[in-house]
Amino acid sequence: MEKKKKNICLIGAGCVNLITAYYLKHTGCELTILDAAPNPLGCSWNKLGCTWGGEDARMFTLTEADNYNQKTTPHNNESNMYFNQNVKDLGWDARQDISTELEKKWINHYRSVLPHQARQYEDSILSFNAESRNLWETMQETDAELFEGVEYKEGIVRIYSDEEHYRSQLARHSHLGSLLHNYPTLEELIINHPGLENAVNNKGISGGFKTIGFTVNAHKFFSKLVDWLEQRDVDFHWNEKVEHIQYDKSGKVVSLETPKRLLKSDNFVLSLGAYGSELLKKTPAKGIIGGVLGAWLTIPNVSPKLKHPLKLSRKGHVTEDANITIAKDKEGNPVLIIGSGYGFTGTSPHNIEKHQLELVYKGIENTAQLYFPEAYEQAAAVSALEKTQKYCIRPWTPTGLGIFESIPTVTGGHDTGGFAQAPSIACAVLASFSDTSHPMHNLYQDSGWKKQA
Ligand SMILES: Cc1cc2nc3c(=O)[nH]c(=O)nc-3n(C[C@H](O)[C@H](O)[C@H](O)COP(=O)(O)OP(=O)(O)OC[C@H]3O[C@@H](n4cnc5c(N)ncnc54)[C@H](O)[C@@H]3O)c2cc1C
């Protein structure tokens, strides 16, 4: 007798669940995917979640996601202050309305993380990047067509404004097995990457090296994946928000409710980004996912063109870390997409003070002007800069650890690395459906938070 196919309903069509759907489809499951937001194709960016609302650029590296607590002693009153200062004071708080009790608890929990715990969390997070690296490679072999026509670029050039930071990161990447090539002098950096000559002349770079990683134009990639899933009979329902989870007496999820229907399924997978605080209230993941906005600016990729994506660190700058992706705009012109900045929105992704967001935009503009002056001038001359400004909200936890809960299956909170880690998350979901264990089931648990709840 033919075995009945497992029926799974995924809530949220951001990058995490789309990659999970890809893996589930390969095991032959029947899938339905719902998203509260409209179909992203042709829809205005500010109505969409993080994956589709942000720009057409995402990066995989072995240090994506990462932990953002202090890792060196002493731990004192000045430690872990990002969420206590606003963007103007080089902190991350971008909220318009004052803290709720839950947000105070969230920030206190972030502040309480001790250096040895932060190092342990970092190891856990990076282990899932390492697992994902192999999985991304397999995906490229198995379904190569998904990576065609999406501006796939391999090798990430990391550049640092600060000499000491460059040296410490060179040692870190060497230790992680991520280093491909160090450029011992700035002259050698320019010979290999002529597009960086202006940045060096403007004293923006103290050192650089190349590491393992890749970038894609994420919207092109995920549009292809949506097509791939639809061709395999996956049902997508946009504009449909799940409002309630119904449990039976034993605590098992019986159904999910939307304004249109009751959804029944063998399993439910919820990956709601920073937008799920209401729905997750009745799950073990309640309250732990906050939002941190990041912003985007697009400039032309002018001659001599940049050929490799960049990761830029400007120590002490308002937009300290930037990913710079090589892309094509809608008309097919070569562009650089700069994504950068951190702005805590608390439990409501809409709680943003305009001035703090403006500061993030200005910071990115300053990066464009210093590192790519010709492209910046060209865009500014036709008033094109402001038109390309966008922001989106990443799901974030106090420890940087993602979330993995099994009843219902909830994944989320992967801060700067939802794209990079998605294959590993998918494998953790698959493992839980086949009653096998995956390290994420244990490592993405914040027992300290649960004890307080
Ligand atoms: C500037 C910037 C740069 C970044 N760069 C990188 C990078 O280079 N590499 C990387 O790995 N990561 C990067 N990230 C982080 C990454 O984009 C996020 O981690 C990722 O997009 C989160 O994906 P997600 O699927 O968890 O959430 P989302 O993309 O937000 O998707 C969640 C979806 O759930 C839906 N939803 C929520 N509630 C409900 C409900 N009740 N019913 C139905 N649907 C619901 C939402 O509408 C949304 O579409 C970056 C983030 C920013 C801001």
Ligand as a Chemical Component Dictionary entry (heavy atoms), coordinates in Angstrom:
data_LIG
# 
_chem_comp.id                   LIG 
_chem_comp.type                 NON-POLYMER 
_chem_comp.pdbx_formal_charge   0 
_chem_comp.three_letter_code    LIG 
# 
loop_
_chem_comp_atom.comp_id 
_chem_comp_atom.atom_id 
_chem_comp_atom.alt_atom_id 
_chem_comp_atom.type_symbol 
_chem_comp_atom.charge 
_chem_comp_atom.model_Cartn_x 
_chem_comp_atom.model_Cartn_y 
_chem_comp_atom.model_Cartn_z 
_chem_comp_atom.pdbx_ordinal 
LIG C1  C1  C 0 19.891 45.330 6.160  1  
LIG C2  C2  C 0 19.814 43.840 6.354  2  
LIG C3  C3  C 0 20.745 43.026 5.737  3  
LIG C4  C4  C 0 20.705 41.655 5.924  4  
LIG N1  N1  N 0 21.629 40.873 5.286  5  
LIG C5  C5  C 0 21.638 39.541 5.510  6  
LIG C6  C6  C 0 22.582 38.719 4.848  7  
LIG O1  O1  O 0 23.381 39.186 4.043  8  
LIG N2  N2  N 0 22.594 37.387 5.133  9  
LIG C7  C7  C 0 21.688 36.826 5.995  10 
LIG O2  O2  O 0 21.756 35.625 6.229  11 
LIG N3  N3  N 0 20.756 37.590 6.609  12 
LIG C8  C8  C 0 20.706 38.920 6.393  13 
LIG N4  N4  N 0 19.777 39.703 6.999  14 
LIG C9  C9  C 0 18.820 39.065 7.908  15 
LIG C10 C10 C 0 17.748 38.324 7.122  16 
LIG O3  O3  O 0 17.266 39.161 6.090  17 
LIG C11 C11 C 0 16.631 37.913 8.065  18 
LIG O4  O4  O 0 17.173 37.123 9.112  19 
LIG C12 C12 C 0 15.596 37.098 7.302  20 
LIG O5  O5  O 0 15.101 37.797 6.175  21 
LIG C13 C13 C 0 14.442 36.720 8.196  22 
LIG O6  O6  O 0 13.654 35.828 7.465  23 
LIG P1  P1  P 0 12.374 35.167 8.108  24 
LIG O7  O7  O 0 11.844 34.208 7.124  25 
LIG O8  O8  O 0 12.708 34.679 9.484  26 
LIG O9  O9  O 0 11.386 36.424 8.352  27 
LIG P2  P2  P 0 10.592 37.357 7.283  28 
LIG O10 O10 O 0 11.325 37.490 6.024  29 
LIG O11 O11 O 0 10.228 38.606 8.018  30 
LIG O12 O12 O 0 9.310  36.494 6.998  31 
LIG C14 C14 C 0 8.307  36.277 7.967  32 
LIG C15 C15 C 0 6.968  36.290 7.251  33 
LIG O13 O13 O 0 5.954  35.867 8.157  34 
LIG C16 C16 C 0 4.774  36.548 7.845  35 
LIG N5  N5  N 0 3.885  36.507 9.021  36 
LIG C17 C17 C 0 4.139  37.020 10.257 37 
LIG N6  N6  N 0 3.082  36.781 11.076 38 
LIG C18 C18 C 0 2.174  36.092 10.344 39 
LIG C19 C19 C 0 0.866  35.558 10.635 40 
LIG N7  N7  N 0 0.314  35.672 11.842 41 
LIG N8  N8  N 0 0.192  34.917 9.647  42 
LIG C20 C20 C 0 0.751  34.773 8.391  43 
LIG N9  N9  N 0 1.970  35.276 8.075  44 
LIG C21 C21 C 0 2.671  35.917 9.033  45 
LIG C22 C22 C 0 5.249  37.943 7.494  46 
LIG O14 O14 O 0 4.289  38.633 6.693  47 
LIG C23 C23 C 0 6.564  37.676 6.772  48 
LIG O15 O15 O 0 6.433  37.676 5.364  49 
LIG C24 C24 C 0 19.735 41.083 6.785  50 
LIG C25 C25 C 0 18.783 41.898 7.394  51 
LIG C26 C26 C 0 18.804 43.265 7.175  52 
LIG C27 C27 C 0 17.759 44.099 7.820  53 
# 
loop_
_chem_comp_bond.comp_id 
_chem_comp_bond.atom_id_1 
_chem_comp_bond.atom_id_2 
_chem_comp_bond.value_order 
_chem_comp_bond.pdbx_ordinal 
LIG C1  C2  SING 1  
LIG C2  C3  SING 2  
LIG C2  C26 DOUB 3  
LIG C3  C4  DOUB 4  
LIG C4  N1  SING 5  
LIG C4  C24 SING 6  
LIG N1  C5  DOUB 7  
LIG C5  C6  SING 8  
LIG C5  C8  SING 9  
LIG C6  O1  DOUB 10 
LIG C6  N2  SING 11 
LIG N2  C7  SING 12 
LIG C7  O2  DOUB 13 
LIG C7  N3  SING 14 
LIG N3  C8  DOUB 15 
LIG C8  N4  SING 16 
LIG N4  C9  SING 17 
LIG N4  C24 SING 18 
LIG C9  C10 SING 19 
LIG C10 O3  SING 20 
LIG C10 C11 SING 21 
LIG C11 O4  SING 22 
LIG C11 C12 SING 23 
LIG C12 O5  SING 24 
LIG C12 C13 SING 25 
LIG C13 O6  SING 26 
LIG O6  P1  SING 27 
LIG P1  O7  DOUB 28 
LIG P1  O8  SING 29 
LIG P1  O9  SING 30 
LIG O9  P2  SING 31 
LIG P2  O10 DOUB 32 
LIG P2  O11 SING 33 
LIG P2  O12 SING 34 
LIG O12 C14 SING 35 
LIG C14 C15 SING 36 
LIG C15 O13 SING 37 
LIG C15 C23 SING 38 
LIG O13 C16 SING 39 
LIG C16 N5  SING 40 
LIG C16 C22 SING 41 
LIG N5  C17 SING 42 
LIG N5  C21 SING 43 
LIG C17 N6  DOUB 44 
LIG N6  C18 SING 45 
LIG C18 C19 SING 46 
LIG C18 C21 DOUB 47 
LIG C19 N7  SING 48 
LIG C19 N8  DOUB 49 
LIG N8  C20 SING 50 
LIG C20 N9  DOUB 51 
LIG N9  C21 SING 52 
LIG C22 O14 SING 53 
LIG C22 C23 SING 54 
LIG C23 O15 SING 55 
LIG C24 C25 DOUB 56 
LIG C25 C26 SING 57 
LIG C26 C27 SING 58 
# 
